[in-house]
Amino acid sequence: MGKNIAGEKNGLVYGTFNPDVHPTAGGAVSMGVFVGSSWAVAGIGCWAVATGIARGGLDATTGMVLSIAIAMLAGGILQQLWFNFAPAFRMSYPRRIAGFGVTYYAVLLACATLGAWLPAGNPYALAGFTVSYLAVLAILTVVFTVALRHRVSAYQQMLDRFHQGRARK
């Protein structure tokens, strides 16, 4: 749990979601990126809706931009639900990866349809998209699994040193 300037604990991630003054440049920059990104997505959404209304429907550019914004937001939301939401911790890590992978692929397919990311009627384009998605998912899964194992190992070593130090006293 983070602490605010007064040293009080709160349930927010310090430096990013903390409403207090940031004592470090990193905290201020991360908050700026978060707020700026949020406003950029809100602005793009408003632009897409206003353009769609003004033109009587979504044109190709508006549909593509809106679909990309939706895909990016959905990726962040699904990541939080599958990896940082307490009920998800009841599932094993491989199941959470699979759940994220399947649900995000479904969202990306819907966004690809909305935004016309792929040429219509070309099954090879869809196959290439699917293979690319699976390759990126596999690579990231391996990278995160290795990083997680390394972190668990480092924590275990620290815990072992702690227990050894307490046993000597």
N, C-alpha and C positions, 0 to 999 in steps of 0.2 A: 504494500500500500504506500502511496506517495505521501509526502508531507507538504503542506503549504508553507508560505513564508513564515508564519507564526509557529511552525513546527507541528501543527495539528495534523493527525492522520486523516486521510480521506480515501474513498474507494476508487479514485480516479488514477489513471496512469499519469504520473507526474511529468510535466514538460510537454505533454501533448493535449490532454483533455482537462488540465487543471485551469480553472478560471482566474487564478491569482497571477500576480506579476512573476515573470520568469527571471530567476537570478542568473541564468546562463544563456549564452547566445544559442546553444544547441536547442534548448527548450523553446526559445522564442521562434527559431527557424522552423522546428518541427510543428509547432502550433500554426505558424504561418502557412506551411505547406498543407496542413490538414484543412484549415479554413479556406485557403485559396482554392484548393482542389474541390472542396464542397461547393463553393460559389461558382467555379467554372462549370461543374456538372449541372448545377441548377440553371445557370445561364444558357448552357447548350440545350437543356431540356425545354426551357421557355422559348428559345429561338426556334427549335424544331416544331414545337406545337404552334407557335405564331405563324411560322412559314407555311406549315401544313394548312392552317385555317385560311390564310391569305391566298393560297394557291388552290384551294379546294381539295387538297389531299397531299400526301407525301410524295415529293419527287425523289429521284434516285439519290441525290446528294443528301437531302434531309433525312431520308430513311437510313442511309448508311451511317451518318453521324449519330443519329438517335440510337441505332442498334449498337454501335460501338460503346456509347455511354452506358446503355443498359447492360451490355456484357461486362463492362468493367465494374459497375456497381454490383451486379449479381455475383461476380467473382469474389469481391470483398465480403459480401454478405454470406455467401456459401462457405467461404474460408472460416469466418467467425463461427458459423453454426456447426461445422464439422470438426473444427480443431480447438475452439476456445469456448464452447458452450458446455456447461457442466454436464447435462445429460449425455452428451456425446462421449464423455470419458468412460462410460460404461462399456463402450465398444472398443475392440482392439484397434491399434493404430492402422494396420492394413485394411480393416473394414471401414475406418473413417476415410482413408485415402480412396478406397473404391467408391464409397458413397459420394464423396466430393467429386470424384472423376465422372461418375455417371450423371449426377445432377447438373454439373457444370457443362458437360457435353450436351445435354438436352437444352440447356439455356443457350449455349453457343449455336446449336442448330437452329433454334427459333430466331435468334438474332441474325444468323446468316441468311435465313429466309426473308426476314423483315428488311434487312439492309442490302439484299442481293449481293452478298459477298462472293458468291460462286456463280459461274455461268449456268443459266437455267438449262435443264435437260442434259447436263454433262455428268454422267455417273463417275467419271474419272476424277473430276474436280472434287466431288464429295468424298471419294475414296482417298484422294490426296489429303484433304482436310482432316479426315478421320485418322489416317496414319500419322500425319504431323502432330495432331493433338495427342495421340497415344504416345508418340516418341517424346514429346515435351513432358507429358505427365510422368512417363517412366524415368526420364533423366532427373527431373525434380524430385521424384520419390526417392531415388537412390541418393541424391545429394542430401536431402533432408534426413533420411534414415541414417546415413553415415555421420552427419553432424549431431544428430540426437544421440547416437551411440557414443560418440566422443564426449559429449556433455555428460551423459550418464556415467561414463567411466571416470571423468574428472571429478564429478561429485562423489562417487564412491571412494576414490582415493582420498579426498578431503575428509570424508566421514571416517574412513579407516584411521587416518592420522589423528583425528579428534578422539576416537575411541582409544587409541594407543596412548595418547597423552593423558587421558582420564584414568587409564588403567595403572599408569605409573605413579599417580598421586595417592 
